Amino acid sequence: MSRHASLHIIVLAAGAATRFGRPKQLAVLDGRPLLMHAVGRALEVAGSAVSVVIGAHANLIAPVLNRCNASVIVNRGWEEGIASSIRLAVQRLPGACDGAMLLLADQAGVTAADLQQLADLWQRQPNVIVAARYAGALGVPAIFPRVLFGELLELRGDRGAQVLLRRHTSRLAALPMPAAAQDVDTPDDLKRLIGERQTPAGGVH
């Protein structure tokens, strides 16, 4: 494409966090809610072209997003699974959007630099899927070109975009991103992450 391709980032944060025992989107990491780390990184990369999908605990989570520059989408059908959030967000993408990045709110290890690398790789080939490679597989964060938005709208249940990654191997570029394997599913995951961040590099306290 001769022009700069238009990217929109979708932060998926509608889950009930049953394994965490409370809304993990609001769990505090480095002084602010876990969700705001993901949203902040998305805003760094895409400016205001960011949507955040919330669902379970929306009444508690929405106020945290009041002062940020992202669009907030409330998924009333969140109990169906992650596919419902993807469909809802894709339906609301602006008409000029050339690609959509899917990002999970609990991928606490992913940095803005990681997302920027993904975006830069996609800009060089905006008609392909660009996905993170970690833990021996491909996954999100991943960017899907507009030509595949229809297939994202066909997703159902608790199956995310993995099915598209498997279906379109011939039009897919991978970016090594080991930090994407670090997600927060349980309180122990969060404690471990906090401990790692408090330990100085190269040694113990």
Secondary structure, DSSP 8 states (H G I E B T S, - for coil): --S---EEEEEEE----TTTTS-GGG-EETTEEHHHHHHHHHHHHHTT-EEEEE-TTHHHHGGGGTTSSSEEEE-TTGGG-HHHHHHHHHHTS-TT--EEEEEETT-TT--HHHHHHHHHHHHHSTTSEEEEEETTEEEEEEEEEGGGHHHHTT--TT--THHHHHHTGGGEEEEE-GGGG----SHHHHHHHHHHHHS-TTS--
